[in-house]
Amino acid sequence: TRRESASVEIFPKQNMASKYAEVINKLRTTFKHGITKSLEYRKQQLKALYRLCKDNEEVLVRAMKEDLNKPKFESVVCEIEFIRNDIRGMLINLEKWASPEYTSKHVVLMFDSTFIHREPFGLVLIIGAWNYPLQLTLSPLVGAIAAGNVAVIKPSELSPATARVLEDLLPLYLDQNSYALINGGVPETTELLKEQYDYIFYTGCPSVGKIIRNAANKHLTPITLELGGKSPLYLDKRVNIEIACRRILWGKFINAGQTCVAPDYILCSEETQEEFIHMASKILSEFFGENPQNSSDLARIVNKKHFQRICNLITNSTVVVGGDFVEEECYISPTILKDVKISDPVMEEEIFGPVLPIVPVKDVDEAISIINSKERPLSLYLFSTKDEVIKKFLNSTSSGSFCVNDTVVHLSVDTLPFGGIGNSGMGRYHGKYSFDTFSHLKAVLKRNFNPVLEQLGSLRYPPYTDQKMNK
Ligand code: NAD
């Protein structure tokens, strides 16, 4: 079936090494000729990418439906419109962000200028993930184009329909001498990684992140790693449980839990656990009806391997909501587990599926100590109205981002950097941070030949006499 065959076989094997070298040579030649450095060119390519998303909305929605049964609303809002918005922001700000950034300077440099010149790295490799197959592939590309790079784009093979559509569409809109999309799985990516790049941008799991970093090390290539992990959520007492519950369940079950910043598990008191479960059943039936399997608003698990992995995590847990699955369609109903212990299997790895465990804790301190006993997460969520609790979490935990009283939406704020720390990644992007990620910040000092200033500055020249030392 489609889900079983979501592997490399669907992509034709070719004489990979030589083919890639040829493509890479072509891109490098374009970069060497300075074509992508022109701001006009960058804008033109960004506008073309915008048109790609606009003209092909239906095709893209269909592809994401095929890959993940992604609801149309989610495909449009979280993927297509996300990219269009990203491009709009780049087009509005491009001139400003690409201009020299003058810095403050010491009085001795009064007649000189000091500024940062942003130059493109050159050839960028972008490796995307399957859960938001359009957003995670094209959003880094928007940054790479805006900053004036040429790029190789490798979508995830686990979302083959979107990968294929992108392979067909990209050359129709973008300059093929500057941007090349290469599809494939592990063997192809391994082969691609043997080539030399000037920047690598990877989205995916931490274990592959290490492979990418090793490959980049060979040429000291700078990288961004957008990884994942278990993003915790602490639900304080006495918050508006209905609003909290809605925001938490939306963030957890959007894309069937396959979101890198989905709240992975909840920490709260036993009393709050009961209130939450009671409210959650009501809200979930509002969201997805009495039988979520019939809802057109719930995505499916990407493939059988992940389906099985998630089902295994539930075994031996106390299921209080959901817990139904249908293997043929990779369906898992929105599921809530209660009284989960920190030593349970579901607490060992990132769930990346529609399963929400609740771990009862005594108080804020116990919650913080559990969070701090694990790898540093991509996002940390706190639902509380108490300033001292917010401050305590902010100062005594570490995470890529921190969102208070909502989930997931912080990543759509394009004035905030998006990225992880430690095991959840390195580097950041979105908005200006994307532009800077794909730019080298070249430090420039520009002096003049003023003879008076030269006289003052001549102290630095040998011979280094005692008299000069004492001045
Ligand atoms: P995936 O399997 O699609 O892998 C991502 C990319 O890595 C793919 O393009 C794939 O071809 C490539 N890849 C896989 N194995 C490889 C190997 N051995 N060598 C070279 N390349 C290889 O995605 P995934 O890893 O299953 O994605 C899920 C993970 O990604 C989760 O941990 C999630 O939290 C994280 N994620 C992070 C973000 C973020 O923005 N920080 C976004 C989405 C997903």
Boltz pocket constraint, residues with backbone or C-beta under 6 A from the ligand:
constraints:
  - pocket:
      binder: B
      contacts: [[A, 127], [A, 128], [A, 129], [A, 130], [A, 131], [A, 132], [A, 136], [A, 154], [A, 155], [A, 156], [A, 157], [A, 158], [A, 184], [A, 185], [A, 186], [A, 189], [A, 190], [A, 203], [A, 204], [A, 205], [A, 206], [A, 208], [A, 211], [A, 225], [A, 226], [A, 227], [A, 228], [A, 229], [A, 259], [A, 260], [A, 261], [A, 350], [A, 352], [A, 378], [A, 420], [A, 424], [A, 425]]
      max_distance: 6.0
